[in-house]
């Protein structure tokens, strides 16, 4: 069974590659011959393997395997020591988007995100091959969630700064079919309508998500394969599950500028997760964090609401964080102040566990055996702390007591003492500092600054917010060939 699954996933990846590479223009993505997809999506197993192909494509280095996590994304955010042009992130960290190497990286991010979207849309064409069932609802719900998530990622990086430009500004295309025709660049308002439609439908379809019975790491098939996406019931926490999709909806509201609705949506998820401990999406305990086990959950994966699994990720992380590492935290006099001074403290579990002051170990495994551990190979996409931050931000001015309560609950889980309310401005600064501490290496901070249109803190000084910095340039080929632009 394992070999069959591997072959089928490989076939699906080939199908998707053929479909995308047959384009004559940037997003002319319909294959000339659908025979491969016709054969692949005849039954549930084909769709399970197709979903595996999408999740696996998202772990590529151009996406969440490196660039949209710790590498390109966090070079922009100012976490790393980057002092001269010999560093591969030098031009990116200086927001020189015209430099050829940076252009290529940005183009690859755009291409790979839309390629994954196209993989999803191909499967929609064949959904009628599945009989009406709980499994079909799961498949369609996951697909809708993935399509919305990936489009929102494009928006985060390439779309407008809504706070400055409003929702009438031009955003990015939203593809709902595997059409050959390039789709128009929507306004932000129209884009959000499309994303919300996908997410609300997905929530309905995933109402009976088995994650509620088997938990985020449960295995409903008793599968012994090392493949993490062999069946719909494998490791629901690392899929587009019901809580992931609800969290995507909260994130969408926040991107739209509706912080109140984002906070309300996030708070409902938090409440539901607390009421059902079986799901096991929960805060790491002090005992778990300080465990003496070499293979402990150093990345706090049990807090992940949506993640993807990249087997043997330790190997691909070594060039960035190993002996000849290229990514070193800008600690002395910068992150040092963030983690140990002001609202920070040297007792911070993140500072200690991730070795931010030295050889950053968050993405490395302690030995070869643990390299196979699922919890060490999860790539965080949405996590419990983000939901708390949504509630905190939504209530900074209208209900600061609630913001302080949520902030202190989070801080207690990170080994920090509680803070007290002074004024909204001071509370907002503490909140921003807490976000900065939480998401090092996760590709979150730069687009957080963008959404707030906030200065970027770097060891070399504050970078003034600018549309030229926060909006990655649309690839030239898209500007040329997409006549609807």
Secondary structure, 3 states (H helix, E strand, C coil): CHHHHHHHHHHHHHHHHHHHHCCCCCCCCCCCCCHHHHHHCCCHHHHHHHHHHHHHHHCCCCCCCCCCCCCHHHHHHCCECCCCCCCCCHHHHCCCCCCHHHHHHHHHHHHHHHHHHHHHHHHHCCHHHCCCCHHHHHHHHHHHHHHHHHHHHHHHHHCCCHHHHCCCCECCCCCCCCCCCCCCCCEHHHHHHHHHHHHHHHHHHCCCCCHHHHCCCCECCCCCCCCCCCCCCECHHHCCCHHHHHHHHHHHHHHHCCHHHHHHHHHHHHHHHHHCHHHCCCCCCHHHHCCCCCCCCCCCHHHEEEEEECCCHHHHHHHHHCCCCCCCECHHHHHHHHHHCCCCCCCCHHHHHCCCCCCCCCCCCCCCHHHHCCCCCEEEEEEHHHHHHHHHHHCCCCCHHHHHHHHHHHHHCCCCCCCCCCCHHHHHHHHHHHHHHHCCCCCCHHHHHHHHCCCECCCCCCECCCHHHHCCCCCHHHHHHCCCC
